[in-house]
Every structure is written in structure tokens, then in C-alpha cells.
Amino acid sequence: MSRFTAVGSDAAGLDFSSARVRNFLQLLKDRHTVSDPTVGTFEDMFVARAEQCLRTWRRSRQIAVAGPAGAFRRGLPIRPGMDQRYRDSYEAMLRMVDELYKSGITIVAGTDGWPGFGLHRELELYVRAGIPAPEVLRIATVGAARVMKHDNERGSIAPGKLADVILVDGDPSTNISDIRKVTTVVRNGVVYRSADLYRALGIKP
């Protein structure tokens, strides 16, 4: 548990201009380290409180059935007087994501959460951290494919590549939250309609 609570207690005091932080970022870059921040998971650890459900769900659709185990968990237990400290530490985590990006360190969009909903929130948080929406979309698509050395067949729309695509009712390059408005998925030549999938999961608009 201390690997989480220590961050909540101490991250707010991080000096991003210090030599220690700058040298750490340079080390990550020099070692070609790939960072998977999973800030969506930490958001609900540090910011959610007992009366709240996961922000991932609140910003998604209404769930009409019980989610997976732990889906409606609450935030970490906060000691008296530490509420704002944990919130400030979370803001420092977002600042670190921006520093990783500005330092040229490769970021991938992982979630540690339920597929789809968690990824949507993760991308929203990268934009909130300061990364431009078009770059966030690149991170989630061709950037991830490049990290896994699959970019010759996945990650972008081009002749000869696998035709797995999503259709979005909006423009996430200008409003990243439009990434939640997926209407159609084409995977391995099979067309999936989001409305049908939501109904199968018991999710209401």
C-alpha cells in the first residue's frame, strides 16, 4: 500500500526544476525508457472519496448492471488533514506526464482499468496534463504500434496495413472527449456497432 500512499503524501512537494528531477528525466530519455503513466487509475486513488464512484464511470455512460470486481471502488483512505495534499499530489502526477512528453520520453496509454472506458479517461487526462489532443491520439495509435514494433501493419490508416478502425461521431483532435463517441468498430473484418455492444453489457445511454 505504501507504494501508493507515499506518492499521495510526497508527490505534491516535488520540485520539477530541481537537478534531481531533471537528471531523472534525462536518464529516462538516454535509456529510451517507455513510460505508461496510468494516471486514470491514480486519479481515483487520490481524488475519489467515499461518496463518489470512479470518475471513469461518471464520465462514461450509466452502468445498469454491476461492473467488474472493484469497478466501483473508492479512493485510498486519507488521513485527517491530508485531503488537499493528495489532490495536490495528483496534480503533480499530471505535471510529470507533461514533463515526460516535453522531455521527449516515449509515453504509451495504458490504463490498469476496464477496457475502453479506462482508455477514454486516460487520453482525456493526457490532454489535461498539457499534451495536445492530436499528439495524444498519436500516442494511443501509431505510437503504441511503434513501441511494439507493429507499426508496419497497425497504428495508422495506409495501403497495405490491417484495416482495423473505429468511427467516431465527433473530432477528438479538437475535443479529446469525443473519443467516447465511438459508433462503429471494424476488427478483423467484422463490424461491431457500439449501440449493440452497450445493450449487451446492460449500459444505458
N, C-alpha and C positions, 0 to 999 in steps of 0.2 A: 504493500500500500504506500510505503514511503516514496516510491519512485514517482507517484502522482502527487502526494501531499507536499513533498519537498518542493516540487515545481510550483505548486499553488502558493506556498509560503514565501518562496525566494525569487521567483522569476520577475516579480514587479521591480525588484531592485537592480536588475541587470543594466549595466552601462554599455550601450551599444557602440559608443565611441571609444571605449577602453581598448588598450593594446591586446588585452586577453581575448576579447570578443573578436576584434579584427583579425588577430592571428589565427583564431579558431576557424573563422570563415575562409581565410586564405588556405589553411590546411585542408579543409574540405574540397576546395577548388583544385588544389595541387594534386590531391589523391583521386580526383574525378569521382568523388562521392555522390551518390544519388540519394536525395532526401525525400522521404514520404511522411509529411508532417501530421496527417490525420487530425487536423485541428477541429474537425466536426465532432469527433469523439471527446476531445478535451473541452470543447465548448460546454457540453452538457455536464461534464465532471465539475467544471469550475464555476459555471454561471447558473445552471439549473438549480432550483431549490425545491423543497418538498411539495409545494403546491403546483409545480409545473411538470408537464411531460416533456419529453425530448423535443428540442427545437426542430430537429429533423422532421418530426411528425407534425408539429404545429404549422410548419411552413409547407407541408405537403397536403394531401387530401385527408378527409376524415376517414379514420380506420373504423370499420364497422365490426371487425372481428378482433380477437386477441392477437397481438403481434407475436413475434418470436420471443423466446425466453429473454428477459432483460430489456425488451424494446421500450418499455415504459419506466425504466429505472430513473432514479433521481440523481442529483449531483452528489459529490462527495460530502461526507459530514464535515461541516465547517465549525471550527471552534469559535466561541463568542469573541466578537471583535475582529474577526478575520474575513468577514464577508467581502468588504471592499478590496481587501488585499488579494483575494482570489480573483476578483473581477479584473483588477489591475494586472495581475499575472497573466490572465488570458489575453489582455490587450498586448502584453509584451510578447506572447507567443505569436500573435499575428504580425507584430513588428518584425519578429525573427524570420517569418516566412518572406516578408518583403525584402529583408536584408539578404536572405539566401538568393532570391531572384536577382536583386541588383548586383550581387557579387558574382553572378554567372554560374551558380551551382545548379545542377540539374534537379528539378523537382518532378515528382510523379504524384498523381492524385489518387491516393489510397484512402480508405475510409474506416476500416475496422467496424463497419456497420452493415445494416441491411442493404443489399444491392439496389442500386437505382436511387432510392430516396437519400441515402447517405452520400452518394456521389454528388447529387444535385447541391446539397448543402456545402460540401467541401469546395466545390467550384465557386459558389457564392462567397465563401469566406476568403478565398484567394483574391477575389476582386476587392472585397472589403479591406484586405491587408494592403492593397495598393497595386496589385498586378493588373494590367489592362485586360479587359474581357477577351479580346482576340487572342492574347497570349495564354490566357487560362484555357481556352478551347484547344489551343495548340498543345499545351501540356497534357491535356486529357486524351488527345487523339494521336497525332503523329509523334509527339514527344514520347509517349508511353511505348509506342511501337518501336521507336528508335532505341530506347533503353533495352528492350527485349530482343533487339536485332531482328525485328519482323517488319521493319518499315518498307522493305521491298515488296511486301504484299498486303500490308494493312496500314491504317492510320490516316490515309488521305484518299481522296477520290481521283483516280488516274487510270488510264488504259492499262489493262493487264493486272490490276490489283483486285483483291476479293471485294465483291460488291455487297458488303455488309454496311448498311447505312441506317440512320434514323431521320425521320421527317419531323420538324419542329414547327409548331404554329406560333411563330414569333421570330425574333432576331437576337439570339443570345450574345452576339458580338457587340451589341449596344446595351442590352439588358440581360445580364447573365442569368437572371431568374427565369427567363423564357426557356431555359434548358429543361425546366419542369414540364413544359407543354409538348412533350413528345406524343405525336398522334399515331405514328406508324414505325415499326422496326422491321427491317429486312435482314435476316440472318440465315446464312447457308441456303439462300434462295427461297426461304419461307417467309411469308408476310404475316406479321403479327400486328393486330390493331390494339392500341392501348386501352380503348374502352372495353374491349372483350377481356383483356387481362385484368383490369381493375375489377370488373364484375366477378371474375373467377376468384379473386382474392378477397372479395367482400368489401371493397373500397368504394365509398360513395364520392361523387364529385363535390 
